[in-house]
């Protein structure tokens, strides 16, 4: 098997990269990954690996470096105030430098594309050696391969043969679209839930709020980024921290498949949802809220309703509502599906001696039940 490694996606032919990607995998697409690379390139470095067999492209993936704050991935008590003071002078103090296979943006899917099942074993063997080699050169503490869900879980499990440990990540959530219109969706719930949903919707429509589906949201990226940061600051489980340029790049590179749901109060934007769409899936990526109006208008609940409504209107099979805040999503008809990632120390000896202790440090994430 022949392998090519590139440091930027711009050195790869777009049609060639996309040629082995099946439908409903927009997070693996050239345009999506290019948007990530172009906007999140200050702390992150990237490698794009292409696997060839008999001069045929049979697989590809993305590798990246990422700094993770220790306090965000463990339950060990650490004084945040003290850490912030130290990091003014030593910015990477108690930060783990990780090598990831995937993307620094949480997409609830892996970006390992393998054309046919018969190539899996050989590709994973080559990929493991590449990860260890890059990890050594980058002096990373550990290697992480994310995120495996559904049928892809059996592929992820094969990394156990190479010394990785399986960790259950935060699950994702889906709404299966089975209604012809939004009113049918509301009426599908039990009476008590239906009353609450209509009450939330009434509060949303009780004033001059207006929701719009925007295809070219370039004029609004500053406001979108500001509202996204509001949610990021309040989040208990923080993932990547985006910037304004991410919204710009998504708008520019995925012009036919990216959109934004914007909620206006007069001229002011008080709620946003960045969405991308596959052939059968609508995928909201990031929400943003003005918390001054959240309770008054039940903004978060209504953003979920708007996403489902958009999925119905655009004839999708599923809306993926993603990770965290599970209870409101379940109450809106979502089901939850587990996701897994695989992680190991780069050094084989350290991995054998301390691997199990290290993995136990990671939070045992749980989600609220629907009950």
N, C-alpha and C positions, 0 to 999 in steps of 0.2 A: 504494500500500500504506500502510495506517495502522499506527502503532506506539504502544503504550502501555508506559510504564516505571513500575514500582512499586519502592519501597525495602524493602518487606517482603512476604512471601508471604501474610501474614494479611489483606492488602487485596485478595486475589484469591479468587474463588470456587473452592473445591476441586474441585467436579464439572466446572467449565469447564476448569480446568487439566488434569485427568486425561482429559478427553474425547477428546483427540487422541493420547494415549500408547498405543502398541501393547503387547501382552503381552510379558513378559520384559524390562521396562525399569523395574524398581523404583527405580533410582537417579535416574530422571527424575520420579518421582511426587511429588505434593504433600507427602505425609507424610514421605518421606525428606528432601526438601530443607528442609522446615520443621524437622526434627530437627537438621540441620546449622546452619541459621540461628540457632536458639535456643540452641545449645550453643557454637558457635564464632563469637561476635559481638564479641569484645574487639578483636582486631587486624584482623578482616575486616569489610568493608562489602559490601552486596549490592544488586544491581539485577536485577529480573525483567522480561524484555522479552517482550511479546506482539505478534505480527504478525497483522494482519487484512487480508482481501481480500473486498471486497463484503460487509462486515459479518459475515464468517465468520472464526473463529479458524483460522489455517493453520499457525502455528508459535509456539514459545516457547523461551526459554532462560534461563539464570542467568549473571550476571556478578558477579565478586567481586574485591576487592583482597586482596593477600597479600604479606607480607614474606618474602623468601627470603635466607637467609644465603649470602653469596658463596662461602664455603668448602665449602658443601654441593653446589654445582652446577659447580664447576670443579676442575681438577687443579693449579691454581696454588698453590704452597706459601704458606700463611698460618699464622702462629703462633696456635694456638687459645688458648693461655694469655694472650697479649697482647690478643687480641680480646676475651676475656671480661672482662679488666680495664677496657678502654676502654668496653665496653658497660655497665658498671656506672654510668657517667656519661652515656654517649650510646648509648641502647638500640638505635638503628637504624644504628649505624656499620657500614659495609660490608654493609648489607642492601639488596637490590634490591626496590623496591616494584613489584610486578607487577600488571597487570590481567589476570584470567583469565576465560575463557569456559568454564564448567564448574562445578565445585564444589571447594572446598579439601580435600575428602575424596577420597582416591584410590579410585575405584570401577571402574577399568578400562573406562570407557565415557564417551562425551560426553553432555552433557545438552541438546544441541540437538535439539529435536523439530520435524520438518517433516511436515505431514500428507500431502502428495503430492509426487512428484518434480517436477512442473511448477512448483512454487513455489521450488525450491532456489536458482536463480540470483538471483532478486529478493530473497529473504530474506537471502542471504549478502552481497549488496551493501549492503543496509540495515544489517545487523549490523556490517559493517566500519566504516561511518561512525559508528555508535553507539559502538563500541569506541574509535575514535580520539577522539571527542568526550569521552567519560567519562575516557579516559586523559589527555587534556589538562587537564581540570578537576582530576583527582586527582594530576597531576604525576608520573605513573608513568614508569619507565624503559623498560618494554617491555610487550608484550601477548602473551599466551599462550592458545592455544585447544587444549584437551585433551579427551579422548583418543579416537583413531579406530582402529577395529579392523574387520577383515572387510569386509563390504559398505559400511560407513560410510567406509572409507578413501578411496573415490572422491569423497565429499563433502568430506572434509578437503582433498584435493588442490586443490580449487577456490580455497582461500585463497592459493595460490601466485600467483594473478593480482593479489592485493592487496599484494604485497611481503613476504609471510610466507615463512619458510624451514621446510622439513620436517625434523623431528628424530625419529629413532627412539628412542622411550621404552623403559623396561624392559618387556619383553613380559609377557603374562599366560599363565596355564596352565589347562587344562581336563582333566577326566576325563569321557569319554563313557560313560554308564551303559549297559551291555549285559548285566547279570547279574540274575538273579532274587533272589539272596540273597548275603550276605557270603561264605559258604563258596565259592560259585562264583567270586566275585571273586578270592579267594586262589588257588584252583586254576587260574586262567587264566594264571598266571605260570610261567615256566620253573623247573625244579627248584631251581636255586641261589638264585634270588630268593625263591622260595616258602619255602625253609628259613630265610632271613634274616628274612622277614616273620613267620613263625610264632615265631621266636626272640624277636623284638621284642614280639610280642603276649603271649608267655608271661611275659616279664619284667614287662609291664604288669599281668598278672593274678596275679603271684606274691605279692602282698601285699594289704592292705586297700584297694586303689584301687577306686573305683566311678565310672563315667561316667553322667551323667544329662543328658537333653535337657529343658531348662527353658523353659517358655513365658513365664511371668512371672518375669523375673530381677531385678526391682527390689530384692529383699533382698540381692542379691549384687554390686551395681554397684561398691561400694567395693573389694571384693576383685578384681573383674574389671579395674578401672582400674589397680590396683597391679600385677597380673601383666602387663597390657598394657605398662606402663611399663618393666618388666624387659626385654621384647623390644625396645622402642623404643630403650632405651639401648645395647643391643648391636648394633643394626642398622647395617650399613655404609652402606646407602642409606636415609636418613631422609626420610619424607614428612611429612604433617601431624602435629602433636602433639595428641592428643585429650585430653579431660578427663572426669571422672566424669559430668558432666552429659550428655555425648554418649550414653553408655550408657543413662542415664535417659530421654532424649528418644526414642531408638530404641525402647526398651521401651514407652513410653507412646503414641507416635504410630503405631508399626507393630505394634500388639498382635497382629494376626492373621498377620503375615508375618515377624516377628522372633523369634528363639529364641537360646538359648545352650547350648552343650555345656560342662558343668562336670565336672571330674574332682576327686573328693573323696578325700582320704586321712584317714579318720576324719571329723572335723568341719572339717578344713582343706581349702581349695581350692588345688590345685597346678597346674591347667591350665584354660584357658578358650578358647572360640572363639565369637565373636559371629557369628551367621549371619542372613541374610535369604533369603527364598525367593520366586522368581517362579513362574509356572505350570509351567515346564519346567526351571528352573535352581535349584540350591542354591548360594548365594554366601556363603562364609565371609569376613567382612570383616577381623576382627582376631583374632590369637592372643595368648595370654598364658601365660607359664610361670613356675613356680618352679624356677630353675636348680639349686637344691640337690638336686632329685629328677630332673632331666632325663636324666642319663646312666643312673642306676640303673634307671629305668623306661622309658627310651627314649620320653620323653613326646612329643617333637615328631613322631617317626614315628607314634606311636599316635594323635596328634591328627589326622593326615592320614587314617589308617585309619578313625577314628571319623566323620570328615566324609563319606568315601566311603560308609561303612556307612549313615549317615543318609540320604544321597542315594538309595541303593538302596531303603531301607525306605519312603521318601516318594515313590517312583515318579517320580523326576526323570529327565530325559534327560541332563542334564549337571551336574557339580559344577565350579564355577570356583574353582580354588585360588589364583588371583591371582599377584602379582608376588613376586620374590626367592625365594631358597632353592630353586632349580629342581631340583637333582639329586635330593633326596629325593622331590620331587613326581613327577619323571619316573620314578623307580624304583617309584613307587606307581601307575604307569599313565597319568600325565598327558602331554599333548602341549602344546607351546608355540606361541603365536600372537603375531605382532608387533603392536605398537601405535605410533601416531604422534601427535605433537603439532606445532602450528604456532606460530611465534614471530617477532616482529619488534620493532624499536625503534619507539616511538611516533612520533618525529620522522622525517619522510620523508627529509630530507637526511642525518641521522645514520644512518638505516637503509641508505641507498645507499652511504655512505662507509665505514661500519664494521661493517655487518651480518655479512658473511662471517667477519670476525675474531671477532666476538662469539659466533657459533654454534660456532666451533671450540673456544671455551673450555669449552663444555659437555662433560661426560664422554661418551665413546663407550661407552655401557653394553653389556656383553656378559653372556651367561648361560652357565652350565656346560652342556656337552653331556652326553648320556646315556651316552657311552662312557667 
